[in-house]
């Protein structure tokens, strides 16, 4: 006998496929709670499919519509997997979300931004790096750490305020970001920078499911040192303010916002893409 929620689930799957060329692997259903509101391992609920569609619609709208979304990503298969502590992972045409962590709008945009980047040979993140005045140099990063100029240890960060590897080049990748990202940590690199920049762009001052997260990423740099932010992290916010707090507290004044805005509007041509080695 067909499950009661089978028809709406199939309808959501059809919408995802027709609107965005996004195909969902695995099954769907409820958690036994009776309302289908909680995810079950390896199972998609109707509310989750709703959330996924609603969030991708935000990205498609920013890109100028579903046709542009499809052209930019060229089809994506989505599944739930056991991916450890990660909320999601992405490659070209493939996105995985954790089967253990609730699906959130920020994670959806972040991972689909990775898929977008991957579909263009990771050239979007490389262009963002150049556009913002950044560069990647493991050698200079290692020298900076050895000389005591890093806010991390040589091979790893310390889980303490002011020692999390947030400063330029003080991360594992040797990524010296330019301008002002919304944040950084030991795992920050140009790929993560691009994905976070897209998520910030989608959320910044747009009154959607990403907007509070985006605002919380910026306002914490107005806190006193040692205060906890909305993500339950305490840090040396006054020290990091000059690296991350944009002019007037307005993220839209950053080069990252401007780059993603041009990219969304299709004003970035293939000319500079072909010039990236």
C-alpha positions as CSV (number, residue, x, y, z in Angstrom):
1,X,0.0,0.0,0.0
2,X,1.3,3.5,-0.9
3,X,2.3,5.7,2.0
4,X,0.0,8.6,2.8
5,X,2.7,11.1,2.1
6,X,3.9,9.5,-1.1
7,X,1.9,11.8,-3.4
8,X,3.1,15.2,-2.0
9,X,6.7,13.9,-1.9
10,X,6.5,12.9,-5.5
11,X,5.1,16.3,-6.3
12,X,8.0,18.0,-4.6
13,X,10.5,15.8,-6.4
14,X,8.9,16.7,-9.7
15,X,9.1,20.4,-8.9
16,X,12.8,20.2,-8.0
17,X,13.5,18.3,-11.2
18,X,11.5,20.6,-13.5
19,X,12.4,23.9,-11.8
20,X,16.1,23.3,-11.1
21,X,17.2,19.9,-12.7
22,X,17.8,18.7,-9.2
23,X,17.2,15.0,-8.6
24,X,16.9,13.5,-5.1
25,X,18.3,10.0,-4.3
26,X,16.9,7.9,-1.5
27,X,13.4,7.8,0.0
28,X,11.2,10.2,1.9
29,X,8.7,9.9,4.7
30,X,8.1,10.8,8.4
31,X,10.0,9.9,11.5
32,X,7.2,8.1,13.2
33,X,6.2,11.4,14.9
34,X,3.0,11.5,13.0
35,X,3.5,14.9,11.4
36,X,6.5,14.2,9.1
37,X,8.3,17.1,10.6
38,X,11.5,15.3,11.8
39,X,14.1,13.7,9.4
40,X,14.9,10.0,9.7
41,X,18.3,8.6,8.7
42,X,18.5,8.3,5.0
43,X,14.9,9.5,4.6
44,X,13.6,12.8,3.1
45,X,10.6,14.3,4.7
46,X,8.1,16.4,2.8
47,X,9.0,19.5,4.9
48,X,12.7,19.0,4.0
49,X,11.9,18.8,0.3
50,X,9.8,22.0,0.8
51,X,12.8,23.7,2.5
52,X,15.2,22.5,-0.2
53,X,12.9,23.8,-3.0
54,X,12.3,27.1,-1.2
55,X,16.0,27.7,-0.6
56,X,17.0,26.8,-4.1
57,X,14.4,29.3,-5.3
58,X,16.3,32.0,-3.5
59,X,19.4,31.1,-5.3
60,X,17.6,30.8,-8.7
61,X,15.9,34.2,-8.1
62,X,19.3,35.8,-7.5
63,X,20.6,34.3,-10.7
64,X,17.8,35.7,-12.7
65,X,15.5,32.7,-12.8
66,X,15.4,28.9,-13.1
67,X,16.9,28.8,-16.6
68,X,20.0,30.6,-15.4
69,X,20.2,28.3,-12.4
70,X,20.1,25.2,-14.6
71,X,22.7,26.7,-17.0
72,X,25.0,27.6,-14.1
73,X,24.9,24.2,-12.4
74,X,24.0,21.9,-15.3
75,X,22.0,19.4,-13.2
76,X,22.6,18.2,-9.7
77,X,21.9,14.9,-7.9
78,X,21.3,15.3,-4.2
79,X,21.5,12.6,-1.5
80,X,21.8,12.1,2.2
81,X,24.9,10.3,3.4
82,X,26.9,9.6,6.6
83,X,29.6,12.3,6.1
84,X,30.8,12.6,9.6
85,X,30.7,16.0,11.2
86,X,30.1,17.8,7.9
87,X,26.7,19.3,7.2
88,X,27.3,18.8,3.5
89,X,29.7,18.1,0.7
90,X,29.7,19.0,-3.0
91,X,31.3,18.3,-6.3
92,X,30.2,19.1,-9.9
93,X,26.6,17.8,-10.4
94,X,26.6,16.2,-6.9
95,X,25.6,17.4,-3.5
96,X,25.5,15.3,-0.3
97,X,23.8,16.4,3.0
98,X,24.3,14.8,6.3
99,X,21.8,12.3,7.3
100,X,22.5,13.2,11.0
101,X,22.2,17.0,10.9
102,X,19.0,18.9,10.2
103,X,19.0,20.4,6.8
104,X,19.4,24.2,7.0
105,X,19.1,26.9,4.4
106,X,22.7,28.2,4.9
107,X,24.1,24.7,4.2
108,X,22.0,24.3,1.1
109,X,23.2,27.5,-0.5
110,X,26.8,26.8,0.7
111,X,26.9,23.4,-0.9
112,X,25.2,24.4,-4.1
113,X,27.7,27.3,-4.4
114,X,30.4,24.7,-4.3
115,X,28.6,22.7,-7.0
116,X,28.4,25.9,-9.1
117,X,32.1,26.5,-8.7
118,X,32.9,22.9,-9.5
119,X,30.8,23.0,-12.6
120,X,33.1,25.8,-13.8
121,X,36.3,24.0,-13.0
122,X,36.6,25.8,-9.6
123,X,37.4,29.0,-11.5
124,X,34.8,31.0,-9.8
125,X,36.6,30.7,-6.4
126,X,39.9,31.5,-8.1
127,X,38.4,34.6,-9.6
128,X,37.0,35.7,-6.3
129,X,40.4,35.3,-4.8
130,X,42.0,37.6,-7.4
131,X,39.1,40.0,-7.4
132,X,39.4,40.6,-3.6
133,X,43.1,40.9,-3.7
134,X,43.9,37.5,-2.1
135,X,46.4,34.8,-2.9
136,X,47.4,31.3,-1.7
137,X,50.9,30.6,-0.6
138,X,51.6,27.7,1.8
139,X,55.3,28.8,1.9
140,X,54.6,32.3,3.1
141,X,51.9,30.9,5.5
142,X,54.4,28.5,7.0
143,X,57.0,31.3,7.4
144,X,54.4,33.5,9.1
145,X,53.5,30.8,11.5
146,X,57.1,30.1,12.3
147,X,57.8,33.7,13.0
148,X,55.1,34.0,15.5
149,X,52.9,36.3,13.5
150,X,50.0,33.8,13.2
151,X,47.0,33.4,15.4
152,X,47.4,29.7,15.3
153,X,50.1,27.1,16.0
154,X,52.3,26.0,13.1
155,X,50.3,22.9,12.2
156,X,46.9,23.5,13.8
157,X,44.8,26.1,15.5
158,X,44.2,26.1,19.2
159,X,40.6,26.0,20.5
160,X,41.0,29.3,22.4
161,X,39.9,32.9,21.7
162,X,42.4,34.7,19.5
163,X,44.1,31.5,18.4
164,X,41.7,30.0,15.9
165,X,43.7,30.8,12.7
166,X,41.4,33.6,11.5
167,X,44.0,36.1,10.2
168,X,45.1,36.1,6.5
169,X,47.4,33.2,5.7
170,X,47.1,31.7,9.2
171,X,45.0,28.7,8.0
172,X,45.8,25.2,6.8
173,X,45.7,26.2,3.1
174,X,47.9,29.2,3.3
175,X,45.1,31.3,2.0
176,X,45.8,35.1,2.3
177,X,42.3,36.4,1.7
178,X,41.9,40.0,0.6
179,X,39.3,42.6,1.5
180,X,36.9,41.5,4.3
181,X,35.2,38.1,4.3
182,X,32.4,37.5,6.9
183,X,34.7,35.3,8.9
184,X,37.6,32.8,8.7
185,X,39.0,29.8,10.5
186,X,41.7,27.2,10.2
187,X,39.8,25.5,7.3
188,X,39.2,28.6,5.3
189,X,40.4,28.6,1.7
190,X,39.3,30.1,-1.6
191,X,36.7,27.4,-2.1
192,X,35.1,27.9,1.3
193,X,35.4,31.7,0.7
194,X,33.4,31.5,-2.5
195,X,30.7,29.3,-0.9
196,X,30.4,31.5,2.1
197,X,30.3,34.6,0.0
198,X,27.4,33.3,-2.0
199,X,25.5,32.4,1.1
200,X,26.2,35.8,2.6
201,X,25.0,37.5,-0.6
202,X,21.8,35.5,-0.6
203,X,21.1,36.2,3.0
204,X,22.3,39.8,3.5
205,X,19.4,42.1,4.3
206,X,16.9,40.1,2.3
207,X,14.6,39.0,5.1
208,X,14.8,35.3,4.3
209,X,15.9,32.1,6.1
210,X,19.6,33.0,5.7
211,X,19.4,36.6,6.8
212,X,19.7,36.2,10.6
213,X,22.7,34.0,10.1
214,X,24.3,36.6,7.8
215,X,23.7,39.4,10.2
216,X,25.1,37.4,13.1
217,X,28.3,36.8,11.1
218,X,28.9,40.6,11.0
219,X,27.5,42.0,14.2
220,X,29.7,39.8,16.4
221,X,32.7,42.1,15.5
222,X,31.1,44.8,17.5
223,X,31.2,42.7,20.6
224,X,33.6,43.0,23.5
225,X,36.4,40.5,23.6
226,X,35.3,37.2,25.3
227,X,31.6,37.7,24.6
228,X,29.8,34.8,23.0
229,X,28.3,35.2,19.5
230,X,25.1,33.7,18.2
231,X,27.0,30.5,17.4
232,X,28.2,30.1,21.0
233,X,31.8,31.1,20.2
234,X,33.8,33.6,22.2
235,X,36.7,35.3,20.6
236,X,38.9,38.4,20.5
237,X,36.3,40.3,18.5
238,X,37.9,43.7,18.8
239,X,41.2,42.3,17.4
240,X,39.5,40.7,14.5
241,X,37.2,43.6,13.7
242,X,39.6,45.2,11.2
243,X,39.8,42.0,9.2
244,X,36.0,41.2,9.0
245,X,33.8,44.2,9.9
246,X,32.8,46.0,6.7
247,X,32.4,49.7,6.3
248,X,29.5,50.9,8.4
249,X,28.7,47.3,9.2
250,X,27.3,46.9,5.7
251,X,28.4,43.7,4.0
252,X,27.2,45.0,0.6
253,X,30.2,47.4,0.7
254,X,32.6,44.5,0.5
255,X,34.3,43.3,-2.7
256,X,32.9,39.9,-2.1
257,X,29.3,41.1,-2.3
258,X,30.2,43.1,-5.4
259,X,31.8,40.1,-7.1
260,X,28.9,37.8,-6.4
261,X,26.5,40.5,-7.5
262,X,28.2,40.8,-10.8
263,X,28.3,37.0,-11.1
264,X,24.6,36.6,-10.4
265,X,23.8,39.3,-13.0
266,X,25.8,37.5,-15.6
267,X,28.2,40.4,-16.0
268,X,31.2,38.0,-15.6
269,X,32.2,36.7,-19.1
270,X,34.1,33.7,-20.1
271,X,37.1,35.8,-21.1
272,X,38.6,36.1,-17.6
273,X,37.6,32.5,-16.9
274,X,39.8,31.2,-19.8
275,X,42.7,33.3,-18.5
276,X,42.8,31.4,-15.2
277,X,45.4,28.6,-15.4
